[in-house]
Amino acid sequence: MNTLVTKWNNISLVKRIIMGLILGTVLALVVPSATPIALLGSLFVGALKAVAPVLVFFLVMAALCQHKEGKKTNMKSIVFLYLLGTLIAGMVAVIGSFMFPIKLTLVAGAEGVTPPGGVGEVLQTLLMNVVSNPVSSLANANYIGILTWALVFGLALKNSSDSTKQVIINISDAVSQAVRWIINLAPFGIMGLVFDTIATAGIESLFSYGQLIVLLVGCMAFVALVVNPILTFIATRKNPYPLVFKCLKESGITAFFTRSSAANIPVNMGLCKDLGLDEDTYSVSIPLGATINMGGAAITISVLALAAAHTMGVKVDIGTAVILSVLSAVSACGASGVAGGSLLLVPLACSLFGIPNDIAMQVVGVGFIVGVIQDSCETALNSSTDVLYTAIAEFAKNRKEGKASKVA
């Protein structure tokens, strides 16, 4: 038995995940009634979501309390890349929607959900999350609050005794080990997630919205395979694709199936460590990216809002389109503070064109139908880009200082 487990662990995680993907697909097609298999997916995502807030809290605290005065991090460059990438993603979506205008077959509006009334409300929710009770932030996976209190406690502990700092570091290491154990079970979890998706939703329901799915995925693929490589090349002056593909393979694949940037934080932490990045930086930038680096969300908001405008026969001029790009970027950065994420920010963007809320909520209903694909691709783009931007910020700094970087 031990030999079998050792051989299994020696296979690369990506190959094991692909095996789980294939097995989950086959089981869903052959025995769709075997619903207990789906429980594996729920348990895997549940475990990751449960441990990720604790991991982030102690990692950030440990990094800050032992941070040495005068040691520089790349956080300014990373935050700039996060915001720039989100804005460019919104512009790509607007251009794509103008090139390939889509009219929707509207469905019943999404029920039981209330979209925010404006950008101010989105930002207010975000700011209130900053000052949320630290215990409730951990319990509710409020990463803005977790980051804030981890920063406060980490800075407060900088002048504490070495033994106190060592306790924090030991707890951080213990939680990290627990996360590694959970991630090792990813193939079984993804098998369950794939089984559940195919067995319950099926693929047939997506065919009628094929054009919308192609436009959404096409814009996200353009950002991942064209925009991000250009930014990477500017920073590293080397072939960007080895790094881009490594981030997509090792971060994007798990994010695609878990459909949760928060659940993928431990995976991204491990990838940053594998790339040899500075832990003081990525222990803060990765959870921060999971909350504000939302290029995929900006694409979803822009594409669905313009699809609604085309459906209603509203003509959109260039000036309004530019405003939409900025609005979608700002709204996307605040998406983590809104229950339902990017889809519930679509009515806010629709209001820019004077589209009534009842029509906008029907568009949200369409968004939920295509969400199996849209949300998976959106999360894969967002999460893999968290690592990519963290890496290229450090590689750019190393290049200026004449240091070598582990690009791939």
DAMO-V293279 format. One record per run of one state. SS is the DSSP state (H for helix, E for strand, C for the rest). FROM is the first residue (numbers start at 1). LEN is the number of residues. If there is no record, write none. Layout:
ss=SS from=FROM len=LEN
ss=SS from=FROM len=LEN
//
This chain:
ss=C from=1 len=1
ss=H from=2 len=9
ss=C from=11 len=2
ss=H from=13 len=18
ss=C from=31 len=4
ss=H from=35 len=31
ss=C from=66 len=9
ss=H from=75 len=25
ss=C from=100 len=19
ss=H from=119 len=12
ss=C from=131 len=3
ss=H from=134 len=6
ss=C from=140 len=3
ss=H from=143 len=14
ss=C from=157 len=5
ss=H from=162 len=22
ss=C from=184 len=2
ss=H from=186 len=16
ss=C from=202 len=2
ss=H from=204 len=33
ss=C from=237 len=4
ss=H from=241 len=18
ss=C from=259 len=6
ss=H from=265 len=10
ss=C from=275 len=4
ss=H from=279 len=14
ss=C from=293 len=2
ss=H from=295 len=17
ss=C from=312 len=6
ss=H from=318 len=16
ss=C from=334 len=1
ss=H from=335 len=3
ss=C from=338 len=3
ss=H from=341 len=13
ss=C from=354 len=3
ss=H from=357 len=13
ss=C from=370 len=1
ss=H from=371 len=31
ss=C from=402 len=7
//
